[in-house]
């Protein structure tokens, strides 16, 4: 599930983990899954301790489905859903949410659009009414549409004033080329004004379908009760939409590519890397361990060398972004213009190090301890649990994912780390994007 367009970010934890576990035959199902007649996948983790219901809905209506030549349509649809329906104006929607103390948000990503709802269980009917209304009955008023076009273009222009965002977007464009992952979810300053209201209407009709939707619900509600309430609001939601597959992954970079952008800044903003892996890759777990040692941990190679030893950058790290289609490996950092090329060289040296030298037993042990120990922090709120359930379904990970995670991480060996480093890190054929005062940074072309 790709949601990023810019650079990288419960009570009763035991019960939380149990709700994701597969249960023996005959045991009470703490986490339930059902496919509804219209094709929507419904996941329910019943949690009665707190009278709150939290919903995370994933709709396969991300920017990868934008019409050719019109990046930004998926984002505009998501932004407009709460701006007025056949039954409510935008102020009425906002007032209703505020009156019951709920929260409702809709955000487009690269592969999916996410609708998030949190509401007291006593007000669940109103929350579901609002959710169903904005999903099924948007009017896409022309005046609201044009206002959102203007706001989006203004936001894109503001983003271009942020060196970190400019560097990250340039990096993605170099790694992915013409692939949809290479462009911002919001679209571009050139593409957004070309989008028409009809583009938005057609996109909504095509992709906002129950058979393209995962609904994960956590809280004070049972599967049976929830199904009845959903039937009353979404019973008429019809399956359909395009049957085509997602676009294929782009090819790896054939050579090193450099994008240097001049800005009058004191700090160079640097991103370098290459294509990585998908979330469904069997190498997901060793890649997690490898990346923690390289640049994800507090005492990683990159931090120990570039920040602690050299003092060149306070903010430095590495990251694997992953979706169903593709993913990227990136090293990101900010450093003084004068040492930018030195910092780049140092990062490449650490990439070569983890490819060529087996990691130490202590580094391996520390990485495993952190990754397994911090896993519960991904499940410490109802919102995170709902998001995890939706992600598990989207990638087909299985409801026993939480049970298997620690064992999979602990099974990673030093040889596995070196193998995935050699397979997925390329210190020769990589993309480099730098936003800096180039008169001082002296970046090698």
C-alpha positions as CSV (number, residue, x, y, z in Angstrom):
1,X,0.0,0.0,0.0
2,X,1.7,3.1,-1.2
3,X,0.7,6.3,0.4
4,X,3.8,8.4,0.4
5,X,4.3,11.3,-2.0
6,X,6.9,13.0,0.1
7,X,9.9,11.9,2.0
8,X,10.1,9.8,5.1
9,X,7.1,8.5,9.2
10,X,-4.1,1.1,22.4
11,X,-5.0,0.1,25.5
12,X,-4.4,-3.6,26.3
13,X,-1.5,-4.5,24.0
14,X,-1.8,-8.2,24.7
15,X,-5.4,-8.1,23.6
16,X,-4.4,-6.1,20.6
17,X,-2.0,-8.7,19.4
18,X,-4.4,-11.5,20.1
19,X,-7.0,-9.8,17.9
20,X,-4.7,-10.4,14.9
21,X,-3.9,-14.0,15.7
22,X,-5.4,-17.0,13.9
23,X,-7.5,-18.8,16.4
24,X,-7.9,-22.6,16.8
25,X,-11.0,-24.3,15.6
26,X,-13.8,-23.8,18.0
27,X,-12.2,-20.8,19.7
28,X,-13.8,-17.4,19.8
29,X,-12.7,-15.4,16.8
30,X,-10.9,-12.3,18.1
31,X,-10.2,-11.1,14.5
32,X,-12.8,-11.9,11.9
33,X,-12.7,-11.6,8.1
34,X,-15.7,-11.8,5.7
35,X,-16.3,-11.0,2.1
36,X,-19.6,-9.3,1.7
37,X,-21.9,-10.1,-1.3
38,X,-20.8,-6.9,-3.1
39,X,-17.2,-8.0,-2.9
40,X,-16.0,-5.7,-0.1
41,X,-13.7,-7.4,2.4
42,X,-14.7,-6.7,6.0
43,X,-12.3,-7.2,8.9
44,X,-13.4,-6.7,12.5
45,X,-11.4,-6.7,15.7
46,X,-13.9,-6.5,18.5
47,X,-12.5,-4.4,21.4
48,X,-15.1,-3.7,24.1
49,X,-12.9,-2.0,26.7
50,X,-13.4,1.5,25.3
51,X,-16.7,2.8,23.7
52,X,-15.0,3.9,20.4
53,X,-15.1,2.5,16.9
54,X,-12.2,3.2,14.5
55,X,-12.4,2.5,10.8
56,X,-9.8,2.3,8.1
57,X,-11.0,1.8,4.6
58,X,-8.7,1.1,1.7
59,X,-10.0,1.7,-1.8
60,X,-7.9,0.8,-4.8
61,X,-8.2,4.3,-6.2
62,X,-4.7,5.7,-6.0
63,X,-2.7,7.9,-8.3
64,X,-1.5,4.9,-10.3
65,X,-5.0,4.9,-11.8
66,X,-4.8,8.6,-12.8
67,X,-5.9,9.0,-16.5
68,X,-2.9,9.3,-18.9
69,X,-1.4,12.7,-18.9
70,X,-3.5,13.9,-15.9
71,X,-1.6,13.2,-12.6
72,X,-3.6,14.5,-9.7
73,X,-7.1,13.2,-10.4
74,X,-7.2,10.6,-7.6
75,X,-6.1,13.2,-5.2
76,X,-8.8,15.7,-6.3
77,X,-11.5,13.0,-5.9
78,X,-10.4,12.3,-2.4
79,X,-10.3,16.0,-1.5
80,X,-13.7,16.7,-2.9
81,X,-15.6,13.8,-1.3
82,X,-16.3,15.8,1.9
83,X,-17.1,19.0,0.0
84,X,-20.8,18.3,-0.5
85,X,-23.1,15.4,-1.3
86,X,-26.7,15.0,-2.6
87,X,-27.8,15.1,1.0
88,X,-25.4,17.5,2.8
89,X,-23.4,20.6,2.1
90,X,-19.7,20.8,3.1
91,X,-20.6,22.8,6.3
92,X,-23.3,20.4,7.2
93,X,-20.8,17.5,6.9
94,X,-18.3,19.3,9.0
95,X,-20.8,20.3,11.6
96,X,-22.2,16.8,11.9
97,X,-18.7,15.4,12.5
98,X,-17.9,18.0,15.1
99,X,-21.3,17.6,16.9
100,X,-20.6,13.9,17.6
101,X,-16.9,14.5,18.3
102,X,-15.8,12.2,15.4
103,X,-13.0,12.5,12.9
104,X,-13.3,11.8,9.2
105,X,-10.5,12.1,6.7
106,X,-9.8,10.9,3.1
107,X,-6.4,10.8,1.7
108,X,-5.2,9.6,-1.7
109,X,-1.9,7.6,-2.0
110,X,0.0,6.0,-4.8
111,X,-1.9,2.7,-4.9
112,X,-4.9,3.3,-2.6
113,X,-7.1,6.0,-1.1
114,X,-7.6,5.7,2.6
115,X,-10.8,6.8,4.4
116,X,-10.3,7.0,8.2
117,X,-13.2,7.4,10.7
118,X,-13.2,7.4,14.5
119,X,-16.4,7.8,16.4
120,X,-18.0,7.0,19.8
121,X,-19.9,3.7,19.6
122,X,-23.1,5.5,20.6
123,X,-22.8,7.7,17.6
124,X,-21.7,5.0,15.2
125,X,-24.9,5.2,13.1
126,X,-24.3,8.9,12.4
127,X,-20.6,8.2,11.6
128,X,-21.6,5.4,9.2
129,X,-24.3,7.7,7.6
130,X,-21.6,10.3,6.9
131,X,-19.2,7.8,5.6
132,X,-21.7,6.2,3.3
133,X,-22.9,9.6,2.1
134,X,-19.5,11.0,1.1
135,X,-18.6,7.7,-0.6
136,X,-21.7,7.2,-2.6
137,X,-23.2,10.6,-3.1
138,X,-20.6,13.3,-3.9
139,X,-21.8,16.0,-6.2
140,X,-18.5,17.4,-7.2
141,X,-19.9,20.9,-7.5
142,X,-18.1,23.0,-10.2
143,X,-17.3,25.8,-7.8
144,X,-15.9,23.5,-5.2
145,X,-14.0,21.7,-8.0
146,X,-12.3,24.9,-9.2
147,X,-11.5,26.0,-5.7
148,X,-9.7,22.6,-5.0
149,X,-7.9,23.0,-8.3
150,X,-6.6,26.4,-7.2
151,X,-5.7,25.2,-3.7
152,X,-3.8,22.1,-5.1
153,X,-1.8,24.2,-7.5
154,X,-1.0,26.7,-4.7
155,X,0.1,23.7,-2.5
156,X,2.3,22.4,-5.2
157,X,4.0,25.8,-5.6
158,X,4.6,25.9,-1.8
159,X,6.2,22.4,-2.0
160,X,8.6,23.7,-4.5
161,X,9.9,26.1,-1.9
162,X,10.9,23.3,0.4
163,X,14.4,21.9,-0.6
164,X,13.7,18.5,1.0
165,X,10.5,18.0,-0.9
166,X,12.1,19.1,-4.2
167,X,15.0,16.7,-3.7
168,X,12.7,13.8,-2.8
169,X,10.5,14.4,-5.8
170,X,13.4,14.7,-8.1
171,X,14.8,11.4,-6.7
172,X,11.6,9.5,-7.3
173,X,11.4,10.9,-10.9
174,X,14.9,9.6,-11.6
175,X,14.3,6.2,-10.1
176,X,10.9,5.6,-11.6
177,X,11.1,7.6,-14.8
178,X,7.7,7.8,-16.5
179,X,6.1,5.3,-14.1
180,X,3.3,6.7,-12.0
181,X,5.4,6.3,-8.8
182,X,7.8,8.9,-10.3
183,X,5.3,11.7,-10.0
184,X,3.6,13.4,-6.9
185,X,0.2,12.1,-5.9
186,X,-1.0,15.7,-6.0
187,X,0.0,16.0,-9.6
188,X,2.1,18.8,-11.1
189,X,1.7,22.5,-11.6
190,X,1.1,21.8,-15.3
191,X,-1.2,18.8,-15.0
192,X,-3.7,19.8,-12.3
193,X,-5.2,22.8,-14.3
194,X,-5.9,20.4,-17.2
195,X,-8.1,18.2,-15.1
196,X,-11.8,18.6,-15.7
197,X,-14.8,17.9,-13.5
198,X,-15.8,15.1,-15.8
199,X,-12.4,13.5,-15.2
200,X,-13.2,13.5,-11.4
201,X,-16.7,12.1,-11.9
202,X,-15.5,9.3,-14.2
203,X,-12.7,8.3,-11.8
204,X,-15.1,8.1,-8.9
205,X,-17.5,6.0,-10.9
206,X,-14.8,3.7,-12.1
207,X,-12.7,3.1,-9.0
208,X,-14.9,3.7,-5.9
209,X,-16.3,0.2,-5.9
210,X,-16.9,-2.2,-3.1
211,X,-15.0,-5.0,-4.8
212,X,-12.0,-2.7,-4.8
213,X,-12.4,-1.9,-1.1
214,X,-11.1,-3.3,2.3
215,X,-12.9,-2.1,5.4
216,X,-11.1,-2.7,8.7
217,X,-13.0,-1.9,11.9
218,X,-11.7,-2.0,15.5
219,X,-13.6,-1.3,18.6
220,X,-16.9,-1.6,20.4
221,X,-18.8,-3.5,17.7
222,X,-19.4,-7.1,16.6
223,X,-19.2,-8.4,13.1
224,X,-22.9,-9.3,13.1
225,X,-24.0,-5.9,14.3
226,X,-21.7,-4.0,11.9
227,X,-22.8,-6.0,8.9
228,X,-26.4,-5.0,9.6
229,X,-25.5,-1.4,9.9
230,X,-23.4,-1.5,6.8
231,X,-26.2,-3.1,4.8
232,X,-28.4,-0.1,5.6
233,X,-25.8,2.4,4.4
234,X,-23.8,0.6,1.7
235,X,-26.2,-2.2,0.6
236,X,-26.8,-0.5,-2.7
237,X,-23.1,0.0,-3.5
238,X,-22.6,-2.0,-6.6
239,X,-19.4,-3.8,-7.7
240,X,-17.7,-3.1,-11.0
241,X,-14.9,-0.9,-12.3
242,X,-12.0,-1.6,-14.6
243,X,-10.6,-5.1,-14.6
244,X,-7.1,-4.2,-15.7
245,X,-4.1,-4.9,-13.6
246,X,-1.8,-2.3,-12.0
247,X,1.1,-1.0,-14.2
248,X,4.2,-3.2,-14.2
249,X,7.3,-2.2,-12.2
250,X,9.8,0.0,-14.1
251,X,13.2,-1.5,-15.1
252,X,16.3,-0.9,-12.9
253,X,18.5,2.0,-13.7
254,X,21.0,1.1,-16.4
255,X,23.5,3.6,-15.0
256,X,24.2,6.3,-12.4
257,X,22.0,9.3,-12.9
258,X,22.4,12.7,-11.2
259,X,19.9,15.5,-10.8
260,X,21.5,18.7,-9.3
261,X,19.2,21.6,-8.5
262,X,20.4,25.1,-7.6
263,X,19.0,26.8,-4.6
264,X,20.4,29.5,-2.3
265,X,20.5,27.2,0.8
266,X,23.1,26.6,3.5
267,X,22.2,22.9,3.7
268,X,22.4,20.4,0.8
269,X,19.3,18.1,0.7
270,X,20.4,14.7,-0.7
271,X,18.6,11.6,-1.7
272,X,20.3,8.6,-3.4
273,X,19.3,5.1,-4.1
274,X,17.7,2.7,-6.5
275,X,14.7,0.4,-7.1
276,X,14.1,-1.8,-4.1
277,X,11.5,-4.6,-3.4
278,X,7.7,-5.0,-3.2
279,X,6.0,-5.6,0.1
280,X,5.2,-9.1,-1.0
281,X,8.8,-10.0,-1.6
282,X,10.0,-13.1,0.3
283,X,13.1,-11.0,1.2
284,X,11.0,-8.5,3.2
285,X,12.3,-9.7,6.6
286,X,16.0,-9.8,5.8
287,X,15.7,-6.4,4.1
288,X,14.3,-5.0,7.3
289,X,17.2,-6.3,9.3
290,X,19.8,-5.2,6.7
291,X,18.3,-1.7,6.5
292,X,18.3,-1.2,10.2
293,X,22.0,-2.0,10.4
294,X,22.8,0.2,7.4
295,X,20.7,3.3,8.2
296,X,17.6,2.6,10.1
297,X,18.9,2.2,13.6
298,X,20.3,4.6,16.2
299,X,23.8,3.2,15.8
300,X,23.6,2.3,12.1
301,X,26.5,2.5,9.7
302,X,25.3,5.7,8.2
303,X,24.7,7.5,11.5
304,X,27.9,6.2,13.2
305,X,30.0,7.4,10.2
306,X,28.4,10.5,8.7
307,X,26.8,12.0,11.9
308,X,28.9,10.7,14.8
309,X,32.4,10.3,13.4
310,X,32.4,13.0,10.7
311,X,29.8,15.4,12.1
312,X,28.6,16.1,8.5
313,X,24.9,15.6,9.0
314,X,22.5,15.4,11.9
315,X,19.6,13.9,9.9
316,X,20.8,10.9,7.9
317,X,19.2,7.5,7.3
318,X,18.1,4.8,4.8
319,X,14.6,3.6,4.0
320,X,12.8,1.0,1.8
321,X,9.5,2.2,0.5
322,X,7.3,-0.7,-0.7
323,X,4.1,-1.2,-2.5
324,X,2.5,-4.0,-4.5
325,X,4.0,-2.8,-7.8
326,X,7.5,-1.7,-6.8
327,X,9.5,0.0,-4.2
328,X,12.6,2.2,-3.8
329,X,15.7,2.1,-1.6
330,X,16.8,5.6,-0.5
331,X,19.5,7.2,1.6
332,X,18.4,10.7,2.7
333,X,20.4,13.4,4.5
334,X,21.1,17.1,5.0
335,X,24.6,18.4,5.2
336,X,26.6,21.6,4.6
337,X,27.1,22.4,1.0
338,X,30.9,22.3,1.3
339,X,30.9,18.6,2.4
340,X,28.0,17.3,0.3
341,X,30.0,15.3,-2.1
342,X,32.1,13.9,0.8
343,X,28.9,12.8,2.6
344,X,27.6,11.2,-0.6
345,X,30.9,9.3,-1.0
346,X,30.7,8.2,2.7
347,X,27.2,6.9,2.2
348,X,28.2,4.9,-0.9
349,X,31.2,3.5,1.1
350,X,28.8,2.2,3.8
351,X,26.6,0.6,1.2
352,X,29.6,-1.2,-0.2
353,X,30.6,-2.2,3.3
354,X,27.4,-4.0,4.1
355,X,27.5,-5.7,0.6
356,X,31.1,-6.9,1.0
357,X,31.5,-7.5,4.7
358,X,29.4,-9.8,6.9
359,X,27.6,-7.9,9.7
360,X,28.8,-8.5,13.2
361,X,26.9,-10.8,15.6
362,X,26.2,-7.8,17.9
363,X,24.8,-5.7,15.1
364,X,22.6,-8.5,14.0
365,X,21.4,-9.1,17.5
366,X,20.7,-5.4,18.2
367,X,18.7,-5.1,14.9
368,X,16.5,-8.1,15.7
369,X,15.9,-6.9,19.3
370,X,14.8,-3.5,18.1
371,X,12.6,-4.7,15.3
372,X,10.8,-7.3,17.4
373,X,10.6,-5.2,20.5
374,X,9.2,-2.2,18.6
375,X,6.6,-4.1,16.8
376,X,3.9,-3.6,19.5
377,X,4.3,0.1,19.0
378,X,2.7,-0.4,15.6
379,X,-0.4,-1.7,17.4
380,X,-0.7,0.6,20.4
381,X,-3.8,2.5,19.2
382,X,-7.1,1.5,17.6
383,X,-6.2,3.6,14.5
384,X,-2.9,1.7,14.1
385,X,-4.7,-1.7,14.6
386,X,-7.2,-0.8,11.9
387,X,-4.5,0.3,9.6
388,X,-2.5,-2.9,10.2
389,X,-5.6,-5.1,9.5
390,X,-6.2,-3.3,6.2
391,X,-2.5,-3.6,5.3
392,X,-2.5,-7.3,6.1
393,X,-5.5,-7.9,3.8
394,X,-4.1,-5.7,1.0
395,X,-0.9,-7.6,0.8
396,X,-2.3,-11.0,1.7
397,X,-0.2,-11.4,4.8
398,X,-2.7,-13.5,6.8
399,X,-4.3,-12.8,10.1
400,X,-1.5,-14.6,11.9
401,X,1.0,-12.0,10.7
402,X,1.6,-10.6,14.2
403,X,2.4,-14.1,15.4
404,X,4.9,-14.8,12.6
405,X,6.7,-11.5,12.6
406,X,9.1,-12.0,15.4
407,X,10.0,-15.5,14.3
408,X,10.7,-14.3,10.7
409,X,12.9,-11.5,11.9
410,X,14.8,-13.8,14.3
411,X,15.4,-16.3,11.6
412,X,17.5,-13.8,9.5
413,X,21.2,-14.7,9.4
414,X,24.3,-12.6,8.7
415,X,24.5,-14.4,5.3
416,X,20.9,-13.3,4.6
417,X,21.8,-9.7,5.3
418,X,24.7,-9.8,3.0
419,X,22.7,-11.5,0.3
420,X,19.9,-9.0,0.2
421,X,22.4,-6.1,0.4
422,X,24.1,-7.4,-2.7
423,X,20.8,-8.0,-4.4
424,X,19.0,-4.7,-3.6
425,X,21.7,-2.1,-3.0
426,X,23.7,-0.8,-6.0
427,X,26.5,1.6,-5.3
428,X,27.3,2.0,-9.0
429,X,23.9,2.3,-10.8
430,X,21.9,4.6,-8.6
431,X,19.9,7.8,-8.7
432,X,21.2,10.9,-6.9
433,X,19.1,14.1,-6.4
434,X,20.7,17.1,-4.7
435,X,19.2,20.5,-3.9
436,X,22.0,22.8,-2.9
437,X,24.1,25.8,-3.5
438,X,25.9,24.1,-6.4
439,X,28.7,26.7,-6.4
440,X,29.7,25.4,-3.0
441,X,28.5,21.8,-3.1
442,X,30.6,20.7,-6.2
443,X,28.5,17.7,-6.9
444,X,30.1,15.3,-9.4
445,X,28.0,14.9,-12.6
